[in-house]
């Protein structure tokens, strides 16, 4: 089986070498792997690294292409790669991702057994393993920070609603079409919704593992959460059924917080008190669970502040996305 392996990257020079080195170590026959690297107008050395890889390692693979994505966004990059893909199965990982040597072979095994879409567990790791990075990683990976997606937490082989870094039979994309280029950050949500509507199932296999480098700075993490929230708001005008209720918990939190503050001016502070008590209780429980797993460290006392900023950023971003969504959609039609 020929596997098309895709990486779409933007300014990922310090990460992509780690990801590509994992590809070279695969126990799957490299001559059965078609490599497609897509550069999204990077301003660092990403494109140069890709070209060097092509020059040095092309002979090891079935084929090796380096393509350009002038529109920069992931869905555009995906479509650039899919139009050039000729493998029996399609596999894309981020440039910020590493994986075990049996990553491709385990995926192929499930595809040969009849799965249309298969993927595994995605674990976050730090780049430099500093205390600050560890703290941000704990905040992002906790249930209170990252949600309940099966591909983050489950240890049971089963069908799920979505996957990260999955392998797809090529016929799946032939059936459902290309990515929606209007969605700069929620393209997977919309694509996976279309796949589910067509009757395709997502098989989760915990033995298949990827490792994603988490954000190493708090400012970047806050910006990411705000952007994620904003694109959920915008996507509601394209595909309102793409999301489950838990995607909107930060939105409900921010709306409840703002309304309760307004009510304080009318001498009714009790809802604000209730929200504060519940939020504090959830923080205490979460920190307790984190401490059981990782042992308590004094910096964990910063987690409530980190959680609040991340949740508010995400929820406020969703509000902004819901407001700007109609204008964005109208502009894209022109």
C-alpha positions in Angstrom: 0.0 0.0 0.0 1.3 3.4 -1.0 1.0 6.0 1.7 1.0 9.7 1.0 2.7 11.5 3.9 2.0 15.2 4.1 3.4 18.0 6.2 2.1 21.6 5.8 4.4 24.1 7.5 4.7 27.8 8.2 7.9 29.0 10.0 8.5 25.6 11.4 12.3 25.4 10.9 13.1 24.5 14.5 10.5 21.7 14.5 10.3 20.1 11.1 13.7 18.4 11.3 12.5 16.4 14.4 9.3 15.4 12.5 11.2 14.3 9.4 13.7 12.3 11.3 10.8 10.3 12.7 9.7 9.6 9.1 13.1 8.3 8.2 13.1 5.8 11.1 9.7 4.2 10.2 9.6 0.4 10.1 7.3 0.7 7.1 9.0 0.4 3.7 10.0 3.9 2.7 9.7 3.0 -0.9 5.9 2.8 -0.3 5.8 6.3 1.1 5.0 9.4 -1.1 6.3 12.5 0.7 4.6 15.8 0.1 6.0 18.8 2.0 4.1 22.1 1.6 5.5 25.4 2.6 3.1 28.2 3.4 5.2 31.3 2.5 7.5 30.8 5.5 9.8 33.7 6.4 12.3 31.5 8.1 14.4 28.5 6.8 11.5 26.1 6.5 11.4 26.0 2.7 15.2 25.6 2.5 15.1 22.7 4.9 12.4 21.0 2.8 14.4 21.4 -0.3 17.5 20.0 1.4 15.5 17.0 2.5 14.2 16.5 -1.1 17.8 16.7 -2.5 19.2 14.3 0.2 16.5 11.8 0.7 14.2 11.7 -2.4 15.8 8.4 -3.6 14.7 6.6 -0.4 11.0 7.2 -1.0 8.4 6.3 -3.6 8.3 10.0 -4.6 9.2 13.3 -2.9 7.6 16.7 -3.7 8.0 20.2 -2.2 5.1 22.4 -3.0 4.1 26.0 -2.2 1.0 27.3 -0.5 0.9 31.1 -1.3 -2.4 31.5 0.5 -0.8 30.4 3.8 -3.8 28.9 5.5 -4.0 25.2 6.4 -7.1 24.3 4.2 -5.4 25.8 1.2 -2.2 23.9 2.0 -4.2 20.7 2.4 -5.8 21.2 -0.9 -2.5 21.9 -2.6 -1.2 18.5 -1.3 -4.4 16.5 -1.9 -4.4 17.5 -5.6 -0.9 16.0 -5.9 -1.5 12.9 -3.8 -1.5 9.5 -5.5 -1.2 7.2 -2.5 -3.8 4.6 -1.5 -3.9 6.3 1.9 -3.4 9.9 3.0 -1.6 10.8 6.3 -0.9 14.3 7.5 1.0 15.3 10.6 1.9 18.8 11.7 5.5 20.0 11.5 5.3 20.4 15.3 4.7 16.6 15.7 6.9 13.6 16.3 5.8 9.9 16.3 7.0 6.4 17.0 8.7 4.2 14.4 5.6 2.0 14.0 3.3 5.0 13.4 2.7 4.4 9.7 2.7 0.6 9.9 0.1 0.5 12.7 -2.2 2.9 10.7 -1.7 0.8 7.5 -2.6 -2.4 9.4 -6.0 -0.9 10.4 -6.7 0.5 6.9 -5.9 -3.0 5.4 -8.4 -4.5 8.0 -11.1 -2.3 6.6 -11.0 1.0 8.4 -11.6 4.1 6.3 -10.2 6.6 8.8 -7.9 5.6 11.7 -5.8 7.5 14.2 -4.4 7.3 17.7 -3.5 9.2 20.9 -2.0 12.7 20.6 0.2 13.6 23.6 1.7 17.1 24.1 5.3 17.5 25.0 7.7 20.4 25.7 10.5 21.5 23.4 13.1 22.6 26.1 11.5 21.1 29.2 11.8 24.3 31.3 9.6 24.8 34.3 7.6 27.4 32.5 6.9 25.1 29.6 5.9 22.3 32.0 3.4 24.5 33.7 1.9 25.7 30.5 1.8 22.1 29.3 0.0 21.0 32.4 -2.5 23.8 32.0 -3.2 23.0 28.4 -3.4 19.2 28.9 -5.7 19.1 31.9 -9.4 18.5 31.5 -10.1 22.0 32.7 -7.8 23.4 30.0 -8.0 21.1 26.9 -11.3 19.4 27.0 -12.4 15.7 26.8 -11.5 14.6 23.3 -10.9 10.8 23.1 -7.7 11.2 21.1 -6.1 13.0 24.1 -7.2 10.7 26.9 -8.8 7.4 26.0 -6.9 4.1 26.3 -9.7 2.0 24.6 -9.8 1.1 20.9 -13.2 2.4 19.6 -15.0 4.6 17.1 -14.9 8.3 18.0 -16.2 11.5 16.5 -12.9 13.0 15.5 -9.2 12.3 15.4 -5.9 14.2 15.2 -3.2 13.3 12.6 -5.3 10.5 11.1 -4.8 8.3 8.1 -7.6 8.3 5.5 -8.2 6.0 2.6 -7.8 8.3 -0.4 -11.3 7.4 -1.6 -12.6 9.3 1.5 -11.4 12.6 0.0 -12.4 11.6 -3.5 -15.9 11.2 -2.0 -16.3 14.2 0.2 -14.1 16.7 -1.7 -11.5 19.2 -0.7 -11.2 21.4 2.4 -13.3 24.6 2.8 -10.8 27.4 2.2 -12.9 29.9 4.1 -12.1 28.3 7.4 -8.5 29.2 8.4 -8.5 27.2 11.7 -11.6 25.0 11.9 -11.1 23.2 8.6 -10.8 19.7 10.3 -14.1 20.2 12.3 -16.0 21.0 9.0 -14.2 18.2 7.0 -14.8 15.6 9.7 -18.5 16.6 9.9 -18.8 16.0 6.1 -17.1 12.7 6.5 -19.5 11.6 9.3 -22.5 12.7 7.2 -21.2 10.4 4.4 -21.2 7.5 6.8 -17.4 7.2 7.4 -16.3 6.2 10.9 -13.2 7.3 12.9 -11.4 4.4 14.5 -9.3 5.3 17.5 -6.4 3.0 18.3 -4.4 4.0 21.5 -1.3 2.2 20.4 -0.9 4.7 17.5 0.8 7.7 19.1 1.9 11.1 18.1 3.6 13.8 20.2 2.9 17.4 19.6 5.1 20.2 20.9 3.0 22.5 23.1 3.2 26.3 23.1 6.4 27.4 24.9 5.2 30.9 25.8 2.1 32.1 27.6 1.4 35.0 25.1 1.4 32.6 22.2 -0.9 30.2 24.1 -3.4 32.9 24.8 -3.3 34.1 21.2 -3.9 30.5 20.1 -6.9 30.1 22.4 -8.4 33.4 21.3 -8.0 32.4 17.6 -9.5 29.0 18.2 -12.5 30.6 19.9 -12.9 33.2 17.2 -12.9 30.6 14.4 -15.5 28.5 16.2 -17.7 31.7 16.1 -17.1 32.3 12.4 -17.6 28.6 11.5 -21.1 28.7 13.0 -22.2 30.6 9.9 -20.7 27.8 7.6 -21.3 24.6 9.6 -23.2 25.0 12.9 -23.4 21.3 13.4 -19.6 20.9 13.3 -19.2 21.4 17.1 -20.4 19.8 20.3 -21.7 21.6 23.3 -18.3 21.5 25.1 -16.8 23.8 22.5 -19.0 26.6 23.8 -18.4 26.2 27.5 -15.9 29.1 27.6 -18.5 31.2 25.7 -21.1 30.5 28.3 -18.6 31.2 31.0 -17.7 34.6 29.6 -21.3 35.6 28.9 -22.4 34.5 32.5 -19.5 36.4 33.9 -20.2 39.6 32.0 -24.0 39.5 32.8 -23.3 38.8 36.5 -21.0 41.8 36.7 -23.7 44.0 35.1 -26.2 42.7 37.7 -23.8 43.8 40.4 -24.6 47.4 39.5 -28.2 46.7 40.2 -27.4 45.4 43.7 -27.7 41.7 42.7 -24.2 40.2 43.1 -25.3 36.7 44.0 -24.8 35.2 40.5 -21.3 36.6 40.4 -20.7 35.0 43.8 -22.0 31.6 42.5 -19.9 31.7 39.4 -16.8 32.6 41.5 -17.4 29.8 44.0 -18.1 27.2 41.3 -15.0 28.3 39.3 -12.8 28.2 42.4 -14.2 24.7 43.3 -13.4 23.4 39.8 -9.9 24.9 40.1 -9.3 23.2 43.4 -10.4 19.8 42.2 -8.4 20.1 39.0 -5.2 21.2 40.9 -5.7 18.3 43.3 -6.0 15.8 40.4 -2.9 17.3 38.7 -1.0 17.1 41.9 -1.9 13.4 42.3 -0.5 12.7 38.9 2.6 15.0 38.9 3.2 15.7 42.6 2.5 19.2 43.9 4.7 22.1 42.9 4.4 25.7 44.2 3.9 27.1 40.7 0.6 25.1 40.5 -0.9 28.0 42.5 -0.6 30.0 39.3 -2.9 27.6 37.4 -6.2 29.3 38.4 -4.9 32.5 36.9 -3.7 30.7 33.8 -7.0 28.9 33.4 -9.1 32.0 33.8 -7.1 33.9 31.1 -7.2 30.9 28.7 -11.0 30.4 29.2 -11.8 34.1 28.9 -9.6 34.4 25.8 -11.3 31.4 24.2 -14.8 32.6 25.2 -14.3 36.2 24.2 -12.8 35.0 20.9 -16.0 33.1 20.2 -18.1 36.2 20.9 -15.9 38.1 18.4 -16.2 35.4 15.9 -20.0 35.3 16.2 -20.1 39.1 15.7 -17.8 39.2 12.7 -18.9 36.0 11.1 -21.7 37.5 8.8 -19.3 40.2 7.7 -16.5 37.7 7.0 -18.8 35.4 5.0 -20.2 38.3 3.0 -16.6 39.6 2.2 -15.5 36.1 1.1 -18.4 35.9 -1.4 -17.1 39.0 -3.2 
